[in-house]
Amino acid sequence: MSAGVLRWRPMRPADLSAAAAVAARVHPGYPEEDGVMAERLRLCPGGCLTLVGPGEALAGYAVGHPWRSGSVPDLDTLLGALPERADAWCIHDVALLPEVRGQGAAAAVVGLMLAQAARHGLPEVVLVAVGDAAGFWRRHGFRPLAAPAPAGYGAGAALMARALAA
């Protein structure tokens, strides 16, 4: 698929099984029960996006939601509810199939997530960079925090944050 035919759109409940298949392929070391993504979609539909190509073929997804500054939820954890006093936007997951990487879709979804944080009036965006993703996030203005990432994200995972411009 080429970048010209890829687009981000809101995730729908009907996308959940295809998104789970992308997650299993892209993040095999970070499994989450299907209910986790379904709950995020229910709690914060505006933070759940799918990358689609021709015929609505799902090529990636992104999940974000309001959270607390300097932290992220544990991996594979149901939230029950979003924090009443959220002060940060959490990018929980971004997953793109290998064949669509390098076409600007990841950079585009960072912009979409930052816009969601701004719409919610949240001054900070937090995430955990896994694998070799820390460099990507640094290029988008994220910096490592002193606090460790939750253990479930594995060795080498980095808790990162970016302040939104005032």
N, C-alpha and C positions, 0 to 999 in steps of 0.2 A: 504494500500500500504506500502511496506517495503522500507527502504532506498536503498537497492540494486537495486531497479527498478525505483527509482526516479532520474531524471536528469534535470538540468537547460539547456534550449536552448533559442535562440533568439525568441522573440515574433514575431508573424506574424499577419497581419491584420485579418486573419480568426480566431485568438484567442480572439479577443476583446470581443465578446459576452460571451464567457465562463469566461474570466477574470472579466467581469462586474458581472457575477453571483457569482463568488468567493468574489468579493468586497462587494456585497450586503449581503452575508452571514457572512463574517469575520468582516467587518467594517460598520454595519448598522447605527451607529451614525455619520458616516463621509461620507455621500453620495456625489458622484460627477457625473455630467452628463457624458454620454458615450463619448461625444466629447473630454473630457479632456484627457483620456487615449489615444484616437486615435491621438490627437495632439502631445502628448509626443512621441508616436511611430513614428510619421512623423518627428518630430524635432530631435530626438535622438534615432534612432533605436538600436544602440549599448547599450543603457541604459535600454532597455525594455526586460525583460526575463520572460519566463514561466517555471514553474516546472511541468513536465509531468511524468506520470507513464505509465503502460502498455496500448498499443493502443493509445498513445498520450493523455490520459485523463488528463485534466488540473487540477492540485492540488494546484496551487499557482502562484503568479506572483511577480515581482519586477519592479519598475520604478525609474529610476534615470536620471539626466541630468546636464549639466553644469549650474552653477548659480553664485550668489554673496555671498561672505564670510559673515558669521554671520546672514544670513537671509534665508528664504524659501518663495516660492510663497504662496499666500492664497489658502486655500482649495477650490476646485471646480472653478478654475480660468483658463481660456485659456491664454496662454503666448503670442501668436502671433509670437514670435521669441525668441530664446535664447539670453542672454546678449552678446553683442559684446566683452566685456572685462570680461568674467567670471573668477573668481578666486577661485571657490569652486565647488565641485560636490555635488549635492543635491540628497539624497535618498528620493524620494517623497513618495514611498509606498512599503511596503513588506507585502504580505498577503498569508498565508498558511492555507489551510483547517485544522480544528482541528485534523482530523485523520492522518495527516502526520507530525504533530509537534513532536519535540523531537527526530528526526532522523538525525539531522545535516544539513538539507536543509537550514535553516535560517543562520546558521554560514557560510555555503558554499556561499550563495549569498552575504553576507557581504564581503567576500574575492573577489568575482567577481566585486562588486561595487567599492571596493578600487582599484582594478586593472584598472577599467575604469577611475577612477580619475587620476591615475598615467599615463595612456595612453594619457589622455588629458593634462597632465602637470599641473594638479591642485593640490595645496598644502594642501587643506583642504576638508573634507567631512562634510556636514551639514544635519540635519534632525530634524523632530519633533517626539518625542516619545509620544505616546498616550496610554491611559489606563495604564496597568501595565508594559509596554515595556521598561521603562527607565533602569531597572536593566539589561535586555538583552544587551542594547546598551552600558551601562557602562562596562560590561564584555568584550566588543569588543573595548574598548579604547575611547569611546565617553564621553564627559564631558558636563554638563549643561552650557549654556551661561547665562549671566546676563539679556540679552534682553528677553522679553516674546515671546512666540509663538504667531502667529496670532490668533485672537479671535475665528475664525471658527474651530479651532482644539479642542476647549472645555477647561473646567476647568481642571487643573492638567496637561495639555500638557506641555512638556519641550522642548525648543529649545536646541539642542545639537550639538557638533562639535568634530571632531577628526582631528588632524594634521597628514599628511602622513610623514613617515620617509624620511629624506632628502637623 
